[in-house]
C-alpha cells in the first residue's frame, strides 16, 4: 500500500499527472516557482525520492532525466481509500460514515462508479448520461372524454395523488 504523499511530493506528482507526459526537473521547478520559492536541488531530490519509491520512472536525456508517472491519480486515491477502509474494525460503519460526509456530487459520482463496475465487479463501459429533465408538461384533458361528474356523485381520486408523477424519489 502506498504511503500518502507528502505536501511537496503531491505538488510534484500533481504536475506529472496533469501533464501526462515525460517531464524534467526544470519544467516542474518553473511551474512550482509560480506558487512558492523553491530551489532546483529541492525539486530534483523530491523527484529522485519519488523514483526510489516507485511513483515515477525516469529515462536519461543528456545530463538530465525525464520522469513519467507509473500510475494515475485515481489509482493512487483508490489505494489510499482502500487502505483506510481495510484498517477499520467495522468496515460497514466506516462506509456509512464516509457516505454521510459526501456531497451530492460525490454521491452521484459513486452511483456512476457502481453502475460502471456492475454487480459482479466487472468493469463495463459507462453509459452516456442523460441531460437533466425538467418537469413533464401536463396533458390537457379532452372535454368529450372527461365529462363533469353529476351533482352529488363522488369525485374520482385526484390525479397526482398516486405518487407516480411529479416526485423526485428514485432519480
N, C-alpha and C positions, 0 to 999 in steps of 0.2 A: 504494500500500500504506500502510495506516495505521501510523504510528509507535506503539510501545507507549505506553499512557497512563502518566503519572507517578503516584506514590502518591496524591496528593490528587485528581488528575483521576479516577483509578479509584474512589476513595471517593465522589466526587460522582456519577459515572456509574452506579455500583452502585445508588445510591438512585433515580436516574432510571429505570434499567432495572427495578428491583424494583417500584417504584410504578406503572409503566406508565401514566402519566397526566401531563398538564402540571403542572409543579411551579414554585414560586417559590424565589428565593434564601433567603428567610426559612425556608421549610419544610426545605430542605436544611441550612441553618445549625443549626436547632434539633435536627435529628437528629444531625448531626455533633458538636454540643456534648455529647452524651451520652457520647462516646468521648474527646474532646480539647478543649482550649481553642483556639478559633478565632474570628477576627473576621469580621463581616458583610462587610467590604470584601474580605477574602481570598476568601471563597466567591463573591462577586459577580465578582471578577476571574477566578477559575477558570472559572466558568460562561460568562463572556464569551469567554475563550480557547477553551473547548470549542465555542462558537458559531462563532468565527472559523475553527476547524479543521474545521468541518462535522460535528461529533458530535451537536450539538443544534440545533434550530431554536427560534426564540422569537417570541412574539406579545405585543405591548404590552397591558397590562391596567392602566389608570390610569397611575400613575407607575412601575409595575414591569413586569417581563416574566414570562411563564410559559414554561418551557422543556420541550421534548419531545425524546426521543431520535430520531435519524434512522435508526439501525439497532439491531439486537438484540445482546445479549451473545454469543450463539452465533455471529452473523455476524462480530463483532469477533474472537473467539477463532479462528474458522476462517481469517480473513485473516492473523492472526499466524502460525498454523501453516503456512499455505501459503507465506508469505514465508520463514519459516525453512527449510522443506523445499526451496524453489526455489533458495535460495542455496547448497545443498550441491553439492560437486563429485561426489558419489556418492549420488544420491537413494535408491537401493535400500538401501544400507548405513545411511543415516540413518533410514530407516523401520524397518529391522531393529533398530537400536539403540533407537529410540523405543518400538517394541512390547515390547522387552525390559524397559523401565522401567515398563511399565503394570501396574497391579494387576489382579486377576482381574475386578473390577467394571468397570474401564476396558476390558479386552479384551471383555467381554460387551457393553458399550455399542458398541464398534467393530463386533462381529459384527452387532448390531441395525442399526447405521447402514448397513453394507454390504448387508444384506437389504432395507432401505428404498430405497436408491439403486438396487440391482439391478446386473446385469452391463452393461447398456447405458448406465448413467449417468442414466437417467430415474428421478426420484423417484416412488415409489408409496406408497400408504397403508400404514402399519405394520400388520402382522398382530397380533391380540391375543396376548399372551404366555400360555403355559400355566403353570399353577401347578406348582411343583416336585413331582415324584412320588417317593414312597418306593419301596422295593424291592417287586417284584411278589410276591404270595403264592405259595408253592409249591403245585403241584397234588398232591393225594394220589392215588397210583395205585390203580386198582380191582383188587382181588385176582383177579378172574376173568380180566382181560385181561393181567395181568402175573405169570405163574407163575414160581415159583422155578426157577432153572436146575438141571438134573440134575447130580448129583455128577460131577465130572471134566470137565464141559462148560466151555468158555471163557466168561468173563464178557464181556457186551457192553460197549461203550465207556460209561463212566460219564456220566451226564447232567451238563451244565455244562462239560465239557471242550472242547466245540466252540467256545467263545469267544463264543457268541451271546447268552447270558443272563448277567446279573449284572455286566456290565462298564460302566464309565463312559466308555469311549472313544467318540468321535463325538458326545457330547452337548454 
